[in-house]
Amino acid sequence: MRIAEADHKVESLTKIFDVYRRRRWLLQRVIKLDRNRGSSRRTIDANRGWK
């Protein structure tokens, strides 16, 4: 039972990390686009509706 719980925890952590990495990658892309455009990052964040 404990092993299953540990497995589940590792699985959810992996998922969280994956989502975090993807979101960070998206954020970096947004920042790059942002610099090219010369607008503030907050505006883009608001427009995209970051959660």
Beta strands, then each sheet from edge to edge (+ up, - down):
end
